[in-house]
Amino acid sequence: MIILVIEDDINISSLFVERMIFYKLRYKVANNGVEAYKILYETKPESEFDFVITNIGLPDENGVEIIKFIKEKFNSKIIVYSGKKHFRDKFNCECFFYDKKDKSPEEIIDLIVNNNLQ
């Protein structure tokens, strides 16, 4: 399993990384939208991400546009991890939404590993 985390808060991305290391998952982390696009453009079909966990409120890019790009180019499952619930209606695609106040990064990785996404 390969996971891409797009998160500008280094403390939150570190929590994701710690849990992915615990489960021995393969992963990449982008700390902003520019890094995310760079990683996505370099991703070959055979090494496509199984999951992309992304924040919406990125400082340099529109998170909604990044999700649209991912849905057009990849078959990755997308997890939106954000405190901005009003963005939920902007998506015309299957995404999993988790509020940062309700689920921790560790819990999100646990849900992925245990196939309990809802």
Backbone torsions as a table, in degrees:
resi	resn	phi	psi	omega
1	MET	NA	137.4	178.5
2	ILE	-124.2	132.6	-177.5
3	ILE	-126.1	136.4	171.8
4	LEU	-108.1	127.8	175.3
5	VAL	-110.0	124.9	176.3
6	ILE	-114.5	104.1	-174.2
7	GLU	-152.3	126.4	-178.1
8	ASP	-85.2	-16.0	177.6
9	ASP	-86.6	110.1	-175.0
10	ILE	-61.7	-31.1	178.9
11	ASN	-67.2	-40.9	179.4
12	ILE	-70.6	-44.8	-180.0
13	SER	-63.2	-33.6	177.5
14	SER	-63.7	-37.8	177.5
15	LEU	-65.2	-41.0	175.3
16	PHE	-60.2	-47.3	-177.2
17	VAL	-61.4	-45.5	179.4
18	GLU	-56.8	-42.0	-178.5
19	ARG	-71.9	-37.1	178.4
20	MET	-66.8	-37.4	175.7
21	ILE	-63.7	-41.8	178.2
22	PHE	-54.8	-43.2	-179.6
23	TYR	-87.3	-0.1	-179.3
24	LYS	59.8	41.5	178.7
25	LEU	-88.3	153.0	172.5
26	ARG	-86.5	141.4	-175.9
27	TYR	-157.5	163.8	169.1
28	LYS	-137.4	152.1	-179.6
29	VAL	-127.2	133.1	172.8
30	ALA	-115.5	128.0	-178.2
31	ASN	-89.9	-1.6	177.2
32	ASN	-162.7	176.6	-177.1
33	GLY	-66.7	-37.9	180.0
34	VAL	-62.0	-45.6	177.3
35	GLU	-62.2	-38.3	179.8
36	ALA	-61.8	-48.6	178.9
37	TYR	-61.0	-40.1	179.4
38	LYS	-59.9	-47.8	179.0
39	ILE	-62.1	-45.1	-177.5
40	LEU	-64.7	-40.3	178.6
41	TYR	-66.0	-29.9	-179.5
42	GLU	-85.6	-8.4	-176.4
43	THR	-78.0	125.6	178.3
44	LYS	-89.9	152.7	-177.5
45	PRO	-53.2	-36.7	-177.8
46	GLU	-73.5	-13.9	178.2
47	SER	-118.6	29.6	179.6
48	GLU	-59.9	147.7	179.7
49	PHE	-74.6	136.4	175.1
50	ASP	-72.7	-39.5	179.4
51	PHE	-134.5	144.3	169.1
52	VAL	-121.8	122.0	176.0
53	ILE	-104.6	120.5	-175.9
54	THR	-135.5	146.8	169.8
55	ASN	-87.3	156.2	177.7
56	ILE	-93.1	-40.5	-174.8
57	GLY	-83.7	68.0	177.8
58	LEU	-85.4	146.2	-174.4
59	PRO	-72.1	-23.2	-171.6
60	ASP	-119.0	-11.0	-177.7
61	GLU	-141.8	160.4	176.2
62	ASN	-84.8	114.1	-178.8
63	GLY	-60.3	-31.7	177.9
64	VAL	-63.9	-41.0	179.6
65	GLU	-67.8	-36.8	177.2
66	ILE	-62.9	-41.7	178.9
67	ILE	-64.2	-42.4	177.0
68	LYS	-59.3	-43.2	178.7
69	PHE	-60.6	-45.9	-179.8
70	ILE	-60.9	-44.7	-178.9
71	LYS	-64.6	-31.5	178.9
72	GLU	-74.4	-33.8	-170.9
73	LYS	-103.4	-22.4	-171.9
74	PHE	-133.2	167.4	175.7
75	ASN	-104.8	17.6	-177.4
76	SER	-64.9	145.7	171.2
77	LYS	-81.3	137.6	-175.2
78	ILE	-111.8	131.4	175.0
79	ILE	-115.4	118.5	176.6
80	VAL	-92.8	118.5	-178.3
81	TYR	-117.4	97.5	-169.9
82	SER	-152.6	157.3	172.8
83	GLY	-92.6	2.9	-176.0
84	LYS	-100.7	80.6	-176.1
85	LYS	-63.8	-27.0	-176.8
86	HIS	-65.5	-15.1	177.6
87	PHE	-75.9	-17.6	-175.5
88	ARG	-52.4	-38.5	-177.8
89	ASP	-74.2	-10.5	-178.0
90	LYS	-81.4	-7.8	-175.3
91	PHE	-100.4	129.2	175.0
92	ASN	-110.8	50.1	-179.0
93	CYS	-154.8	165.8	178.7
94	GLU	-78.5	116.5	176.5
95	CYS	-138.2	152.9	172.9
96	PHE	-98.2	131.6	-177.8
97	PHE	-113.9	129.7	175.8
98	TYR	-134.7	130.0	177.9
99	ASP	-79.9	133.2	179.5
100	LYS	-58.4	-24.3	-179.9
101	LYS	-79.6	-20.7	-175.5
102	ASP	-98.6	-31.4	-176.7
103	LYS	-131.3	139.1	175.9
104	SER	-85.7	161.9	174.8
105	PRO	-56.4	-38.1	179.2
106	GLU	-62.7	-40.8	179.5
107	GLU	-65.4	-36.2	178.2
108	ILE	-63.4	-45.5	178.4
109	ILE	-64.4	-39.8	176.3
110	ASP	-58.9	-42.6	178.4
111	LEU	-61.6	-41.5	178.8
112	ILE	-63.1	-51.2	-176.0
113	VAL	-62.3	-37.3	-177.6
114	ASN	-93.0	9.1	179.9
115	ASN	53.0	44.4	-178.6
116	ASN	-116.1	32.6	178.5
117	LEU	-73.2	140.6	178.9
118	GLN	-136.5	NA	NA
